[in-house]
Amino acid sequence: MQNQTVQEGKTMAIISYFTWIGTLIAFIMNNEKHNSFAAFHIRQMIGLSLFSFLTGFLSKYIGDMGFGIIGIFIFILWIIGFMGAVQGQEKKIPLFGDLFQDWFKGIG
């Protein structure tokens, strides 16, 4: 990816990792500029947010310990994605990154 594309989209990519509100703001900002780097990270975070929401919804079925373990796992995935955005890399989130890119390919 071109360095200019990364630099132009880096702020939006980083913003997308700050809760679902940040993802929404980055999505709206990216609709005006259509930056492929930002879109990559927005798709990653949309997937993580939905995964987190689903885990919260199913928490009564998986128990407190299961919820805690999955919550730590989601946090680690979030850190990996966030660090990729900060470093200017399209680093896919382990296990789910390819799926998120495929499922949300219409975004960006």
Protein Blocks (a to p, Z undefined) as FASTA:
>chain_A
ZZklmmmmmmmmmmmmnojklmmmmmmmmmmnopaklmmmmmmmmmmmmmmmmmmmmmmm
nojmlmmmmmmmmmmmmmmmmmmmmnopacddehjlmmmmmmmmmgZZ
